[in-house]
Amino acid sequence: MHPYIAVPATCALVYRAWSRKSLTPAGIVTAAFTAIIHAIHPWSIFFALLVVFFLAGTAVTKIKYEVKAQLTLASSGFSGGEGARTHIQVLANSVVASALILLHYRQLLARERGYGPKQDCWAYGSDLLVVGIVSNYAAVAADTFSSELGILSNSKPRLLTSWNLRQVPPGTNGGISLTGTLAGFGGALVIAITSVVLLPFCTMETGIRGRAFGNKPGLEGGNGWGPKEQLFWVLAVAIWGGLGSMLDSALGGWFQASVIDTRTGKVIEGTGGKKVLVSGSRVPANKKSDEPSRHIESGLGILDNNAVNLLMAFLMSVGGMLVASYVWHIPLRSTFELIGQ
């Protein structure tokens, strides 16, 4: 990506995060470093995906923020709400994509050295790493939209991991609603549309290094991206990202403990996505009861929210590559063989 675009754009993102306090100081430094990694790649699409995810994510976070803050409690005992995101939260959403971007950049350099066909565009049925990167941002965007907008649903969420889909308080890990599910697919669609606009698709006219692919598009056995192939891409990315949000709910319902304040019935959120302590938390001494003021509504408490998000992003990125490998009949190992050159 051209430095004269990447540098001012990164500075603008840093200033926006600082001025609106959407990231902690460590989070701003981590986000800036992440932006640099995305900008190193010669394609502008990956930096654009990071920017769109950040802007769209912070936008939906601000929607009815005061209302959402009253639906949960912070671990400190005050009203809930995300607050400024930490460097761990930034990494949980972007570190998988950053790693795949560096691997794809190495792949392009290997082609420049004569290993594999050189190409100035993305041919249909090639470069599985691109699928993994887009899958990452579609999934984390869907999860963000689902969490931030689903909690505003008029109906109580239902626990995805329970046998009877029982109703749970808003903010419960693993809780899903129709509003949140639709919002998740909407967030993935934003990423899908961004990718189809900015990805350097090889068309039947451009081809590789000026060599045309012929008159067959990808769905007819060729290597070019026509309108049908690009429409299929948008739908596939949107659906896959939405499924990522569902996977995040399942992982959260199983492995992340949802802690309830017994006095208010509200979910307690850990600062920066960390675990919420349960033991040792009791009602004040002037109260008649000595029962714990917190109890676990669901989940094993093995992972915190950041670990769940990271695991989901990893599974959806690798899973997207495996699906594309099957559909396009490309061995996954061939990608990493080229990287090793």
C-alpha positions in Angstrom: 0.0 0.0 0.0 1.3 3.5 -0.9 2.9 5.2 2.2 1.3 8.5 1.3 -2.1 6.9 1.9 -1.2 4.6 4.8 0.6 7.1 7.0 -2.0 9.8 7.2 -4.8 7.2 7.4 -3.1 5.5 10.3 -2.5 8.8 12.1 -6.2 9.7 11.6 -7.2 6.4 13.1 -4.9 6.9 16.1 -6.2 10.5 16.6 -9.8 9.3 16.4 -9.3 6.5 18.9 -7.5 8.9 21.3 -10.0 11.8 21.0 -13.0 9.5 21.5 -11.3 7.3 24.1 -12.4 4.2 22.2 -9.0 2.6 23.0 -6.7 2.6 26.0 -3.2 4.0 25.4 -1.8 0.5 25.1 -4.7 -0.3 22.7 -3.8 2.7 20.6 -0.2 1.6 20.3 -1.3 -2.0 19.4 -3.8 -0.7 16.9 -1.2 1.5 15.2 1.3 -1.4 15.0 -1.5 -3.6 13.5 -2.3 -0.9 10.9 1.4 -0.8 9.9 1.3 -4.6 9.3 -1.8 -4.2 7.2 -0.3 -1.3 5.3 2.9 -3.3 4.4 1.0 -5.4 2.1 0.9 -4.0 -1.5 -2.9 -4.5 -1.7 -5.0 -1.8 -0.1 -7.9 -4.1 0.7 -6.5 -5.4 4.0 -5.8 -2.0 5.4 -9.3 -1.0 4.3 -10.9 -4.0 6.0 -9.1 -3.0 9.3 -10.4 0.6 8.9 -14.0 -0.4 8.1 -14.1 -2.9 11.0 -12.7 -0.2 13.4 -15.1 2.5 12.3 -18.1 0.3 12.0 -17.4 -1.4 15.3 -17.0 1.8 17.2 -20.1 3.2 15.6 -22.4 0.4 16.7 -20.8 0.5 20.1 -22.0 4.1 20.5 -25.6 3.3 19.5 -27.8 3.7 22.6 -24.7 3.4 24.7 -26.4 4.7 27.8 -29.3 2.2 27.4 -26.9 -0.7 27.0 -24.8 0.4 30.0 -27.9 0.0 32.2 -28.5 -3.6 31.1 -25.3 -5.0 32.6 -22.9 -4.3 35.4 -19.2 -3.7 35.3 -17.1 -5.9 37.6 -16.5 -2.8 39.7 -20.2 -2.7 40.5 -21.2 0.3 38.4 -23.2 0.3 35.2 -21.7 -1.9 32.4 -20.7 -1.1 28.9 -17.6 -1.8 26.9 -15.6 1.3 27.7 -12.2 1.8 26.1 -10.9 -1.4 24.4 -7.6 -2.7 25.5 -4.6 -4.0 23.5 -5.7 -7.5 24.3 -9.1 -6.9 22.7 -7.4 -5.4 19.7 -5.2 -8.4 19.2 -8.0 -10.8 19.8 -9.8 -9.4 16.7 -6.9 -8.8 14.4 -3.8 -10.9 15.3 -5.0 -13.8 13.1 -5.5 -11.5 10.1 -2.2 -9.8 10.7 -0.4 -13.2 10.7 -2.1 -14.3 7.5 -1.4 -10.9 5.8 2.4 -11.4 6.5 2.2 -14.9 5.1 0.4 -13.7 2.0 3.0 -10.9 1.5 5.7 -13.5 1.7 3.8 -15.6 -0.8 3.8 -12.6 -3.2 7.5 -12.1 -2.7 8.2 -15.8 -3.5 6.3 -15.3 -6.8 8.4 -12.3 -7.6 11.5 -14.5 -7.2 10.1 -16.9 -9.7 8.4 -19.4 -7.5 4.9 -19.9 -8.9 3.0 -17.7 -11.4 3.4 -14.0 -11.0 0.1 -12.2 -10.9 -1.0 -8.6 -10.4 -4.6 -9.6 -9.5 -6.4 -12.3 -7.6 -7.4 -15.2 -9.8 -10.6 -17.2 -9.1 -9.6 -20.4 -7.3 -6.2 -19.2 -5.9 -4.6 -17.7 -2.8 -6.4 -19.3 0.0 -4.8 -16.9 2.4 -7.0 -14.1 1.0 -10.0 -16.1 2.0 -8.7 -16.5 5.5 -8.1 -12.8 6.0 -11.5 -11.7 4.7 -13.1 -14.5 6.8 -11.4 -13.2 9.9 -12.9 -9.7 9.5 -16.3 -10.9 8.4 -16.5 -13.1 11.6 -15.3 -10.4 14.1 -17.4 -7.7 12.5 -20.5 -10.0 12.7 -19.7 -10.8 16.4 -19.3 -7.1 17.2 -22.6 -6.1 15.5 -24.4 -9.0 17.1 -23.2 -8.2 20.6 -23.7 -4.5 20.4 -27.1 -4.5 18.7 -28.5 -7.8 19.9 -28.5 -6.6 23.5 -31.0 -4.0 22.6 -33.5 -6.6 21.5 -37.0 -6.2 23.0 -37.1 -10.0 23.7 -34.8 -11.8 26.1 -32.0 -13.7 24.5 -32.0 -17.5 24.6 -29.0 -19.6 25.6 -27.7 -21.3 22.5 -25.9 -24.0 24.4 -28.9 -25.1 26.6 -31.0 -28.1 25.5 -34.2 -26.0 25.7 -32.9 -22.6 24.6 -33.9 -21.1 27.9 -34.2 -17.4 28.4 -31.2 -15.6 30.0 -30.5 -12.0 31.0 -29.2 -9.6 28.3 -25.4 -9.8 27.9 -25.2 -13.5 28.8 -22.4 -15.3 26.9 -24.1 -17.7 24.5 -27.3 -15.8 24.5 -28.8 -15.2 21.0 -31.8 -13.3 19.7 -33.3 -12.7 16.3 -32.1 -9.0 16.4 -28.6 -10.0 17.3 -28.4 -12.7 14.7 -29.6 -10.4 11.9 -27.2 -7.7 13.1 -24.4 -10.2 12.9 -25.1 -11.1 9.3 -25.4 -7.4 8.6 -21.9 -6.7 10.0 -20.5 -9.5 7.9 -22.2 -8.1 4.8 -20.4 -4.8 5.4 -17.1 -6.6 5.2 -18.2 -8.6 2.2 -19.2 -5.5 0.3 -15.9 -3.8 1.2 -13.9 -6.7 0.0 -15.8 -7.1 -3.3 -15.2 -3.4 -4.1 -11.5 -3.3 -3.3 -10.1 -6.8 -3.9 -8.0 -6.9 -7.1 -10.0 -9.5 -8.9 -8.7 -11.0 -12.1 -11.3 -10.5 -14.7 -11.5 -12.3 -18.1 -10.2 -9.1 -19.6 -7.2 -8.4 -17.3 -5.9 -11.9 -16.6 -2.4 -12.4 -15.1 0.4 -10.0 -16.3 -1.8 -8.9 -19.1 -2.6 -12.5 -20.2 -6.3 -13.0 -20.6 -7.9 -16.1 -19.1 -10.2 -16.8 -22.0 -13.9 -16.6 -22.2 -14.7 -18.7 -19.2 -15.4 -17.3 -15.7 -14.6 -19.2 -12.6 -18.0 -20.9 -12.1 -17.7 -22.3 -15.6 -14.2 -23.7 -15.1 -12.1 -20.6 -15.8 -10.1 -18.4 -13.6 -11.7 -15.0 -14.1 -14.1 -13.2 -11.7 -17.3 -12.2 -13.4 -20.5 -10.7 -11.9 -21.8 -14.1 -10.8 -18.6 -15.0 -9.1 -18.4 -11.7 -7.2 -22.0 -12.0 -6.1 -21.4 -15.5 -4.9 -18.4 -14.2 -3.0 -20.4 -11.5 -1.3 -23.1 -14.0 -0.2 -20.5 -16.6 0.9 -18.6 -14.1 3.0 -21.7 -12.7 4.6 -23.1 -16.1 5.5 -19.7 -17.3 6.7 -19.2 -14.3 8.9 -22.7 -14.6 10.4 -21.9 -18.2 11.2 -18.8 -16.9 13.0 -21.0 -14.9 15.3 -23.0 -18.0 16.1 -19.8 -19.9 16.7 -18.7 -17.2 19.1 -21.9 -17.5 21.0 -21.5 -21.3 21.2 -17.9 -21.0 22.4 -18.9 -18.3 24.9 -21.8 -20.3 26.2 -19.6 -23.4 26.8 -16.3 -22.1 27.9 -16.9 -18.6 29.2 -18.6 -18.1 32.6 -21.5 -15.7 32.7 -21.6 -14.2 36.2 -24.9 -12.8 37.5 -25.4 -10.2 40.3 -27.9 -11.8 42.5 -29.3 -8.5 43.8 -30.1 -7.0 40.4 -30.2 -10.1 38.1 -27.8 -8.4 35.7 -24.8 -9.9 34.0 -21.5 -8.6 35.3 -18.9 -7.7 32.6 -15.2 -8.1 33.2 -13.0 -5.1 32.5 -11.3 -5.4 29.1 -13.0 -8.7 28.4 -11.3 -10.4 31.4 -12.9 -13.0 33.7 -15.2 -11.9 36.4 -14.4 -13.1 40.0 -17.1 -15.0 41.8 -15.6 -16.3 45.0 -15.1 -13.9 47.8 -17.8 -11.6 46.5 -20.5 -11.2 49.2 -23.1 -8.7 50.2 -22.1 -5.9 52.5 -21.8 -6.8 56.3 -24.9 -4.7 57.1 -27.1 -7.0 55.1 -28.9 -9.8 56.8 -28.0 -12.5 54.3 -24.5 -13.8 53.9 -25.2 -15.5 50.6 -22.8 -14.8 47.7 -23.8 -11.7 45.7 -22.7 -13.4 42.4 -23.3 -16.7 40.8 -22.5 -18.4 37.5 -25.4 -18.4 35.2 -23.7 -20.6 32.5 -20.4 -21.6 31.1 -17.3 -23.5 32.5 -15.2 -20.4 33.1 -12.2 -21.9 31.2 -11.8 -18.9 28.8 -12.3 -15.2 29.1 -14.0 -13.1 26.4 -10.8 -12.2 24.6 -9.7 -15.9 24.4 -13.2 -16.8 23.0 -12.9 -14.1 20.3 -9.4 -15.1 19.3 -10.4 -18.8 19.1 -13.4 -18.0 17.0 -11.4 -15.8 14.6 -8.8 -18.5 14.2 -11.4 -21.2 13.6 -13.4 -19.1 11.1 -10.2 -18.0 9.2 -8.8 -21.6 8.9 -12.3 -23.0 8.3 -12.8 -20.5 5.5 -9.6 -21.6 3.9 -10.5 -25.2 4.2 -13.9 -24.7 2.6 -12.3 -22.7 -0.3 -9.7 -25.5 -0.6 -12.5 -28.0 -1.0 -14.6 -26.0 -3.4 -11.6 -24.9 -5.5 -9.8 -28.2 -5.4 -6.6 -26.6 -4.0 -4.5 -28.5 -1.5 -4.0 -26.3 1.6 -0.4 -27.4 1.9 0.4 -25.9 -1.5 -0.1 -22.4 0.0 2.5 -23.0 2.7 4.9 -24.8 0.3 5.1 -21.6 -1.7 5.6 -19.5 1.5 8.6 -21.6 2.4 10.4 -20.7 -0.8 
